[in-house]
Structures are given as structure tokens and as C-alpha cells.
Amino acid sequence: MGSNRKAGKRAVNVSVNADLLAESKALKINLSKALEARLEEEVAAARRRTWLAENQDAMEDYNRAVAERGVFGDDERSF
């Protein structure tokens, strides 16, 4: 599930290191754009961690089965 890039914007309050904020303003960094980009990365990473945790048992079972029996077509490969 990804975020809808056309979704409306919502004003929020955040606390930021004062020196970092001043430097970002001096460098003309768009704070909203930077936060949104980083938040997208954090959300994607959290989704990956959640998926891996939810599917860990199935992946271990699959890997165990492959180690024991191989994969379909192992006998047919010429490489």
C-alpha cells in the first residue's frame, strides 16, 4: 500500500533542531518537501520490516524445504 501523491496536504507542528532549521532555510531547502521525502523512506522501511516479520516463518519453511529437496527443475538444468 503506497501513499497517494495526489492526497491533500495537512498542516502539522514539528520540533526541529534550531541550528539545523536555520541552516536549511539559508540553503533554501523546502522543509515540507524534505520531510515528506524522508517520511516516505521511513514508511517504506517500516513496511518492509513488518512484511519480513510477518512472513519469517514461511520463508524459513521454504528455505528448509529447498535445502532438503532442492527446487523444481534442479535435475533439468544444464548450468
N, C-alpha and C positions, 0 to 999 in steps of 0.2 A: 504494500500500500504506500504510494508516494503522496507527497503533498501537491495540492492543486496550485499551480503557479498563477492561476487567474483568481484565486481566492482573495477576498478583500483584505486590506491591511487593518491592523488593530494597534492602537497606541498602548504602550506598556512603560512601566517605570523599571529601570535597571540601575544598579550601583556599579560604577566603574572606577578604577584607579584614576585619581585626578591627573597625575602626570601623563599617564597613557592617553587619557581623553584629550588633554591639551596638545600632545604631540600629534595625535590623529587628526585633530582639527587643523593644526598647522600644515599637515601634509595633505589636507583636503580629502581625507578618507571619509566616504559615506558610511556613517556608523550603522544605519539601518541595513544597508546592503551587506556590509561586512558581517554583522551579527546574523543576518538571515542565511548567508552562505555557510558560516561556521555551524549554525544550528542545524542546517540540512545535513552536514557531515556527521554531527553528533547523533542525530536521529537515525541516520543510515547505519552507523556503527552499533548503536543500541539495538536496532532491529536485527542486525547480523548476529550479535551476541545472544539475543533471545532465541532466534531460529536455531542456532547451534546448540544451545542448551536444551531446547525442546526436542531436537532430533538426535541428540548424542547417542541414546540407546540404540536407535535404528541404525546409525552409522557404524557403531561398534559391532552390532549383529551382522551387518552386511560385510564388513571387513573380516570378521571371523569366518563367515561362510566362504568368502573368496580365498582366504588363507587355507581353508580346509579342502575346498573343492575346485578352486580356480574359477574362471569366468566362462560364460558361454562362448564357444568358438576357440578356446585355447588350443585344442587339438588340430584345428584347421589353419591356424596362422602359419605363414611361411617366413615370418621375420622374427 
